[in-house]
């Protein structure tokens, strides 16, 4: 019966799944954090909760950022809810700041997002409605969740999480995708790694969005966290997932995390890209999927997470 329900969730539209298998409600954790709680209709005292943490930038609870609409986190939450798993997916604090018109990028630090994730865990822990709480972080959210799960969590999932410091990841990305700027990027990242800020007035959007003065302190705070060091501190069951068609975070990163934490379960998914979509074609198809809000996510991803959570 569970297999039949699983297939229904994957092949039917989300509205039907919502009406038949789970409920949704808006939850405000505090003045900066709110999100959607997906609860299976047959939830009971044994129901487990997965907290989804979005990736970098102003990414919302659905996995969307600005004009880039792909609904990757929304689809993941809905599919997990169909499998008797409650899910809370929240907007990062930057979303509330943008909405209120009070964005102060100068004061943002990586630790703020770690504290936010911890606050979400504490909020649900205090309610005693769920038997277990599992953090699942995507991309930048992987490292955030890695640190936040050290308290009050029963499991940790990394999806497309970097295994290196962010300066190393960015150096590789620019070297492979924007080679003309790789030397300048490398030099600027070296300054930030040393804790030094600098004047930056480039008109190139690829460079300015990365190094604009207001965000330099944030990058400095982010670079300090090495995923290979942080994951060694995680004492709960751990699942590492990476797609083989991910053009942002490589399989090498997943292997580095596995090496740092040998008891973690590592799953590499064929044809899955960074936003959980199945890509059979070329780079153009991969990039186009980032703006396709109807393209479904990987079935194997849903099953892998479902099996892991139910075993905790």
C-alpha positions as CSV (number, residue, x, y, z in Angstrom):
1,X,0.0,0.0,0.0
2,X,2.8,2.4,0.9
3,X,4.4,1.7,-2.5
4,X,1.2,2.6,-4.3
5,X,0.9,5.9,-2.3
6,X,4.5,6.7,-3.1
7,X,3.8,6.3,-6.8
8,X,0.7,8.4,-6.6
9,X,2.7,11.3,-5.1
10,X,5.3,11.1,-7.8
11,X,3.0,10.9,-10.9
12,X,0.0,13.1,-9.8
13,X,0.0,16.8,-9.5
14,X,0.7,18.4,-6.1
15,X,-2.9,19.7,-5.6
16,X,-4.3,16.2,-5.6
17,X,-1.6,15.0,-3.3
18,X,-2.2,17.9,-0.9
19,X,-6.0,17.3,-0.8
20,X,-5.7,13.6,-0.1
21,X,-2.5,12.9,1.9
22,X,-1.3,16.0,3.8
23,X,-2.3,19.3,5.2
24,X,-0.3,22.6,5.1
25,X,-0.1,25.4,7.6
26,X,1.8,28.7,7.9
27,X,4.1,28.7,11.0
28,X,5.8,31.8,12.4
29,X,8.9,30.8,14.5
30,X,9.9,34.4,15.3
31,X,9.8,37.8,13.7
32,X,12.4,36.8,11.0
33,X,11.5,33.2,10.4
34,X,8.3,31.7,8.9
35,X,7.5,28.8,6.7
36,X,5.2,26.0,5.7
37,X,4.6,23.0,7.8
38,X,3.5,19.9,5.8
39,X,1.7,17.4,8.1
40,X,0.5,13.9,6.9
41,X,-3.2,13.5,7.4
42,X,-2.6,10.4,9.4
43,X,0.1,12.0,11.6
44,X,0.4,10.6,15.1
45,X,2.9,10.6,18.1
46,X,5.4,8.6,16.0
47,X,5.5,11.0,13.1
48,X,9.0,12.4,12.4
49,X,9.8,16.0,11.2
50,X,12.3,17.0,8.6
51,X,13.4,20.6,8.6
52,X,14.6,21.8,5.2
53,X,17.3,24.5,5.0
54,X,17.6,26.3,1.7
55,X,20.7,27.2,-0.2
56,X,22.6,30.4,-0.6
57,X,21.3,33.9,-1.4
58,X,17.6,35.0,-1.0
59,X,16.3,31.5,-1.5
60,X,12.8,31.0,-0.1
61,X,11.0,28.0,1.4
62,X,10.1,26.6,-2.0
63,X,13.7,26.7,-3.3
64,X,13.1,29.7,-5.5
65,X,15.2,32.9,-5.7
66,X,14.1,36.0,-7.7
67,X,13.3,35.1,-11.3
68,X,14.7,31.6,-10.8
69,X,11.6,29.5,-10.0
70,X,12.1,25.7,-9.9
71,X,10.1,24.6,-6.7
72,X,12.8,22.0,-5.8
73,X,12.2,22.3,-2.0
74,X,8.4,22.6,-2.4
75,X,8.3,19.3,-4.4
76,X,10.6,17.6,-1.9
77,X,8.4,18.7,1.0
78,X,5.2,17.5,-0.7
79,X,6.6,14.2,-1.7
80,X,8.0,13.5,1.8
81,X,4.7,14.4,3.4
82,X,3.1,11.8,1.2
83,X,5.4,9.3,2.9
84,X,4.1,10.0,6.4
85,X,6.9,12.4,7.1
86,X,6.2,15.9,8.4
87,X,8.2,18.7,6.8
88,X,8.9,22.3,7.7
89,X,10.5,24.5,5.0
90,X,11.2,28.1,6.0
91,X,12.2,31.4,4.4
92,X,15.7,32.5,5.3
93,X,15.9,35.7,7.4
94,X,17.0,37.6,4.3
95,X,13.5,37.0,2.8
96,X,11.9,38.8,5.8
97,X,14.5,41.6,5.5
98,X,13.8,42.1,1.8
99,X,10.0,42.0,2.4
100,X,10.2,44.6,5.2
101,X,12.6,46.8,3.2
102,X,15.1,46.6,6.0
103,X,18.0,44.8,4.3
104,X,21.3,45.4,6.1
105,X,23.8,43.1,4.4
106,X,26.7,44.7,6.3
107,X,25.6,43.1,9.5
108,X,24.8,39.6,8.1
109,X,27.1,36.8,9.3
110,X,27.1,33.0,8.5
111,X,26.5,32.4,12.2
112,X,23.1,34.2,11.9
113,X,21.8,31.4,9.7
114,X,23.1,28.7,12.0
115,X,21.4,30.3,14.9
116,X,18.2,30.6,12.9
117,X,18.2,26.9,12.1
118,X,18.8,26.1,15.8
119,X,15.9,28.4,16.7
120,X,13.6,26.4,14.3
121,X,14.7,23.1,15.9
122,X,14.1,24.5,19.4
123,X,10.7,25.8,18.4
124,X,9.5,22.4,17.3
125,X,11.3,20.5,20.0
126,X,9.4,22.5,22.6
127,X,6.1,21.5,21.1
128,X,6.7,17.8,21.6
129,X,4.5,17.0,18.5
130,X,7.1,14.9,16.6
131,X,9.0,11.8,17.7
132,X,12.2,12.7,15.9
133,X,13.6,15.9,14.3
134,X,15.9,15.6,11.3
135,X,17.7,18.5,9.6
136,X,18.1,18.4,5.8
137,X,20.3,21.1,4.3
138,X,20.6,21.9,0.6
139,X,23.8,23.5,-0.8
140,X,24.8,26.3,1.7
141,X,22.1,24.9,3.9
142,X,24.1,21.7,4.2
143,X,26.8,23.4,6.2
144,X,24.3,25.5,8.2
145,X,22.5,22.3,9.1
146,X,25.7,20.5,9.9
147,X,26.5,22.9,12.7
148,X,22.9,23.4,13.8
149,X,22.2,19.7,14.2
150,X,24.7,19.3,17.1
151,X,21.8,20.1,19.5
152,X,18.3,18.6,19.8
153,X,18.5,16.7,16.4
154,X,18.1,13.0,15.7
155,X,19.4,12.9,12.2
156,X,21.2,14.9,9.5
157,X,20.9,15.0,5.7
158,X,23.2,16.9,3.4
159,X,21.9,17.4,-0.2
160,X,24.5,18.8,-2.6
161,X,26.6,20.1,0.3
162,X,30.2,21.3,-0.3
163,X,33.0,19.3,1.2
164,X,35.4,22.3,1.0
165,X,35.5,25.8,2.3
166,X,33.4,28.2,0.2
167,X,36.5,30.0,-1.2
168,X,37.7,26.7,-2.7
169,X,34.3,26.0,-4.2
170,X,34.0,29.4,-5.7
171,X,37.5,29.2,-7.1
172,X,36.6,26.0,-8.9
173,X,33.3,27.3,-10.2
174,X,34.8,30.4,-11.7
175,X,37.7,28.5,-13.1
176,X,35.4,26.1,-14.9
177,X,32.6,28.4,-15.9
178,X,34.0,31.9,-16.0
179,X,37.7,31.3,-16.7
180,X,38.4,34.9,-17.8
181,X,37.7,36.1,-14.2
182,X,39.3,33.2,-12.3
183,X,42.6,35.0,-11.5
184,X,40.9,38.0,-10.0
185,X,38.4,35.9,-8.1
186,X,41.2,33.8,-6.6
187,X,43.1,36.9,-5.5
188,X,40.0,38.5,-3.9
189,X,39.0,35.3,-2.1
190,X,42.5,35.0,-0.7
191,X,42.1,38.4,0.8
192,X,38.8,37.5,2.4
193,X,40.2,34.2,3.7
194,X,42.9,36.3,5.5
195,X,40.1,38.4,7.0
196,X,40.8,41.5,4.9
197,X,38.1,43.6,3.2
198,X,38.7,45.8,0.1
199,X,37.2,48.4,-2.1
200,X,35.4,46.9,-5.1
201,X,33.7,49.0,-7.8
202,X,33.6,46.6,-10.8
203,X,30.6,47.0,-13.0
204,X,30.7,43.3,-14.0
205,X,27.6,41.7,-12.3
206,X,29.3,38.3,-12.0
207,X,32.0,39.9,-9.9
208,X,30.2,42.6,-8.1
209,X,27.4,40.3,-6.8
210,X,30.2,38.2,-5.2
211,X,32.5,40.9,-3.9
212,X,30.3,43.9,-3.2
213,X,31.6,45.6,-0.1
214,X,28.4,45.0,2.0
215,X,28.8,41.2,1.7
216,X,32.5,40.9,2.3
217,X,32.2,40.4,6.0
218,X,29.6,37.7,5.4
219,X,31.9,35.8,3.1
220,X,34.7,36.1,5.7
221,X,32.5,34.6,8.3
222,X,31.4,31.8,5.9
223,X,35.0,30.9,4.8
224,X,35.9,30.1,8.5
225,X,33.7,27.0,8.5
226,X,35.3,23.9,7.0
227,X,32.7,21.2,6.3
228,X,35.3,18.4,6.7
229,X,35.9,19.7,10.3
230,X,32.3,20.4,11.1
231,X,30.9,17.0,10.0
232,X,33.3,15.2,12.3
233,X,31.3,16.7,15.2
234,X,28.0,15.3,14.0
235,X,27.0,12.4,16.2
236,X,23.6,11.5,14.8
237,X,22.8,9.2,11.8
238,X,24.0,11.1,8.6
239,X,23.0,10.8,5.0
240,X,25.0,12.4,2.2
241,X,23.4,12.9,-1.2
242,X,24.8,14.3,-4.4
243,X,23.6,14.3,-8.0
244,X,25.9,13.2,-10.8
245,X,24.8,16.0,-13.0
246,X,25.3,18.7,-10.4
247,X,27.3,21.6,-12.0
248,X,27.6,23.6,-8.8
249,X,28.8,21.0,-6.2
250,X,30.8,18.1,-7.4
251,X,30.8,14.4,-6.4
252,X,34.2,15.1,-5.1
253,X,32.7,17.2,-2.4
254,X,30.4,14.4,-1.3
255,X,33.3,12.0,-1.2
256,X,35.3,14.5,0.9
257,X,32.4,14.6,3.5
258,X,32.3,10.8,3.4
259,X,36.0,10.6,4.1
260,X,35.7,13.0,7.0
261,X,32.7,11.0,8.4
262,X,33.1,7.3,7.4
263,X,30.0,6.1,9.2
264,X,27.8,8.4,7.0
265,X,25.7,6.9,4.3
266,X,26.6,8.2,0.8
267,X,24.2,8.1,-2.1
268,X,25.1,9.4,-5.6
269,X,22.1,9.8,-7.9
270,X,22.4,9.3,-11.6
271,X,21.4,12.3,-13.8
272,X,20.3,14.4,-10.8
273,X,21.4,18.1,-10.9
274,X,21.9,20.6,-8.1
275,X,18.1,21.3,-7.8
276,X,17.1,17.7,-7.7
277,X,15.9,17.6,-11.4
278,X,16.7,14.7,-13.7
279,X,18.9,15.8,-16.7
280,X,19.3,13.4,-19.6
281,X,20.8,16.0,-22.0
282,X,23.5,18.6,-22.1
283,X,24.5,21.7,-20.1
284,X,21.8,23.8,-21.7
285,X,19.1,21.5,-20.5
286,X,20.7,21.5,-17.0
287,X,20.7,25.3,-16.8
288,X,17.2,25.6,-18.2
289,X,15.8,23.4,-15.5
290,X,16.6,26.1,-12.9
291,X,13.7,28.2,-14.3
292,X,11.2,25.4,-14.8
293,X,8.8,25.3,-11.9
294,X,6.9,22.3,-13.2
295,X,9.7,19.9,-13.8
296,X,9.5,17.2,-11.2
297,X,12.3,16.2,-8.9
298,X,14.2,12.9,-8.7
299,X,12.2,9.9,-7.6
300,X,15.3,8.3,-6.2
301,X,16.0,11.4,-4.0
302,X,12.6,11.1,-2.4
303,X,12.9,7.4,-1.8
304,X,16.5,7.7,-0.4
305,X,15.4,10.3,2.1
306,X,12.2,8.5,3.0
307,X,14.0,5.2,3.7
308,X,16.7,7.0,5.8
309,X,14.1,9.0,7.9
310,X,11.9,5.9,8.6
311,X,14.9,4.0,9.9
312,X,15.9,6.6,12.5
